[in-house]
Amino acid sequence: MILRAFFSALLRPILHALSLAASWFGGRKAAQADAKIVELQEYANTRRKLDEVGRMSDADAARAWLRERGKSKRDL
């Protein structure tokens, strides 16, 4: 009887601690999964935007476009 009460008093806090730890780790895993979903959605949106843009078939035109893009828009 005394041993049963002792083990009951000893196991109850341990089981509570284990349940709290399990819920904490489960929450972290769920948050990581949500972050991965957001990351993949952003990648899909970026990829879609890149696919919508036409490619330049002429290398000289692409260089000229990059040169113009790199020029500053401000007068200093």
ChimeraX commands (.cxc) that place a marker at each C-alpha (Angstrom):
marker #1 position 0.00,0.00,0.00 radius 0.5
marker #1 position 2.77,2.41,0.91 radius 0.5
marker #1 position 4.77,1.46,-2.20 radius 0.5
marker #1 position 1.74,1.98,-4.38 radius 0.5
marker #1 position 1.20,5.49,-2.97 radius 0.5
marker #1 position 4.91,6.21,-3.34 radius 0.5
marker #1 position 5.02,5.13,-7.00 radius 0.5
marker #1 position 1.75,6.93,-7.70 radius 0.5
marker #1 position 3.16,10.15,-6.24 radius 0.5
marker #1 position 6.40,9.64,-8.15 radius 0.5
marker #1 position 4.91,8.70,-11.52 radius 0.5
marker #1 position 2.23,11.40,-11.68 radius 0.5
marker #1 position 4.68,14.36,-12.05 radius 0.5
marker #1 position 6.81,12.37,-14.47 radius 0.5
marker #1 position 3.79,11.62,-16.66 radius 0.5
marker #1 position 2.74,15.26,-16.57 radius 0.5
marker #1 position 6.22,16.37,-17.57 radius 0.5
marker #1 position 6.28,13.85,-20.42 radius 0.5
marker #1 position 2.90,15.01,-21.69 radius 0.5
marker #1 position 4.02,18.64,-21.60 radius 0.5
marker #1 position 7.23,17.79,-23.42 radius 0.5
marker #1 position 5.34,15.80,-26.06 radius 0.5
marker #1 position 2.92,18.66,-26.70 radius 0.5
marker #1 position 5.80,21.17,-26.88 radius 0.5
marker #1 position 7.74,19.07,-29.38 radius 0.5
marker #1 position 4.57,18.45,-31.37 radius 0.5
marker #1 position 3.91,22.18,-31.54 radius 0.5
marker #1 position 7.44,22.85,-32.73 radius 0.5
marker #1 position 7.12,20.22,-35.44 radius 0.5
marker #1 position 3.79,21.69,-36.58 radius 0.5
marker #1 position 5.34,25.18,-36.71 radius 0.5
marker #1 position 8.24,23.88,-38.79 radius 0.5
marker #1 position 5.81,22.18,-41.17 radius 0.5
marker #1 position 3.82,25.43,-41.51 radius 0.5
marker #1 position 7.01,27.38,-42.22 radius 0.5
marker #1 position 8.00,24.85,-44.88 radius 0.5
marker #1 position 4.58,25.18,-46.54 radius 0.5
marker #1 position 4.92,28.98,-46.64 radius 0.5
marker #1 position 8.44,28.65,-48.08 radius 0.5
marker #1 position 7.25,26.30,-50.82 radius 0.5
marker #1 position 4.31,28.58,-51.65 radius 0.5
marker #1 position 6.69,31.53,-52.01 radius 0.5
marker #1 position 8.93,29.43,-54.25 radius 0.5
marker #1 position 5.95,28.44,-56.39 radius 0.5
marker #1 position 4.86,32.09,-56.73 radius 0.5
marker #1 position 8.38,33.18,-57.67 radius 0.5
marker #1 position 8.70,30.34,-60.17 radius 0.5
marker #1 position 5.34,31.25,-61.72 radius 0.5
marker #1 position 6.45,34.88,-62.11 radius 0.5
marker #1 position 9.72,33.80,-63.70 radius 0.5
marker #1 position 7.91,31.52,-66.12 radius 0.5
marker #1 position 5.58,34.36,-67.17 radius 0.5
marker #1 position 8.50,36.55,-68.23 radius 0.5
marker #1 position 9.63,35.96,-71.78 radius 0.5
marker #1 position 13.19,35.04,-72.54 radius 0.5
marker #1 position 15.45,37.14,-74.72 radius 0.5
marker #1 position 16.69,35.09,-77.62 radius 0.5
marker #1 position 19.35,37.63,-78.58 radius 0.5
marker #1 position 22.39,37.82,-76.29 radius 0.5
marker #1 position 23.22,41.39,-77.37 radius 0.5
marker #1 position 19.73,42.57,-76.49 radius 0.5
marker #1 position 20.02,40.89,-73.09 radius 0.5
marker #1 position 23.35,42.64,-72.41 radius 0.5
marker #1 position 21.89,46.00,-73.43 radius 0.5
marker #1 position 18.91,45.42,-71.15 radius 0.5
marker #1 position 21.22,44.61,-68.24 radius 0.5
marker #1 position 23.35,47.67,-68.97 radius 0.5
marker #1 position 20.27,49.92,-68.94 radius 0.5
marker #1 position 18.94,48.26,-65.83 radius 0.5
marker #1 position 22.20,48.86,-64.00 radius 0.5
marker #1 position 22.29,52.58,-64.74 radius 0.5
marker #1 position 21.29,54.87,-61.92 radius 0.5
marker #1 position 17.98,56.66,-62.32 radius 0.5
marker #1 position 19.20,59.66,-60.33 radius 0.5
marker #1 position 21.20,62.68,-61.41 radius 0.5
marker #1 position 23.92,63.34,-58.91 radius 0.5
marker link #1:1,2 radius 0.2
marker link #1:2,3 radius 0.2
marker link #1:3,4 radius 0.2
marker link #1:4,5 radius 0.2
marker link #1:5,6 radius 0.2
marker link #1:6,7 radius 0.2
marker link #1:7,8 radius 0.2
marker link #1:8,9 radius 0.2
marker link #1:9,10 radius 0.2
marker link #1:10,11 radius 0.2
marker link #1:11,12 radius 0.2
marker link #1:12,13 radius 0.2
marker link #1:13,14 radius 0.2
marker link #1:14,15 radius 0.2
marker link #1:15,16 radius 0.2
marker link #1:16,17 radius 0.2
marker link #1:17,18 radius 0.2
marker link #1:18,19 radius 0.2
marker link #1:19,20 radius 0.2
marker link #1:20,21 radius 0.2
marker link #1:21,22 radius 0.2
marker link #1:22,23 radius 0.2
marker link #1:23,24 radius 0.2
marker link #1:24,25 radius 0.2
marker link #1:25,26 radius 0.2
marker link #1:26,27 radius 0.2
marker link #1:27,28 radius 0.2
marker link #1:28,29 radius 0.2
marker link #1:29,30 radius 0.2
marker link #1:30,31 radius 0.2
marker link #1:31,32 radius 0.2
marker link #1:32,33 radius 0.2
marker link #1:33,34 radius 0.2
marker link #1:34,35 radius 0.2
marker link #1:35,36 radius 0.2
marker link #1:36,37 radius 0.2
marker link #1:37,38 radius 0.2
marker link #1:38,39 radius 0.2
marker link #1:39,40 radius 0.2
marker link #1:40,41 radius 0.2
marker link #1:41,42 radius 0.2
marker link #1:42,43 radius 0.2
marker link #1:43,44 radius 0.2
marker link #1:44,45 radius 0.2
marker link #1:45,46 radius 0.2
marker link #1:46,47 radius 0.2
marker link #1:47,48 radius 0.2
marker link #1:48,49 radius 0.2
marker link #1:49,50 radius 0.2
marker link #1:50,51 radius 0.2
marker link #1:51,52 radius 0.2
marker link #1:52,53 radius 0.2
marker link #1:53,54 radius 0.2
marker link #1:54,55 radius 0.2
marker link #1:55,56 radius 0.2
marker link #1:56,57 radius 0.2
marker link #1:57,58 radius 0.2
marker link #1:58,59 radius 0.2
marker link #1:59,60 radius 0.2
marker link #1:60,61 radius 0.2
marker link #1:61,62 radius 0.2
marker link #1:62,63 radius 0.2
marker link #1:63,64 radius 0.2
marker link #1:64,65 radius 0.2
marker link #1:65,66 radius 0.2
marker link #1:66,67 radius 0.2
marker link #1:67,68 radius 0.2
marker link #1:68,69 radius 0.2
marker link #1:69,70 radius 0.2
marker link #1:70,71 radius 0.2
marker link #1:71,72 radius 0.2
marker link #1:72,73 radius 0.2
marker link #1:73,74 radius 0.2
marker link #1:74,75 radius 0.2
marker link #1:75,76 radius 0.2
view
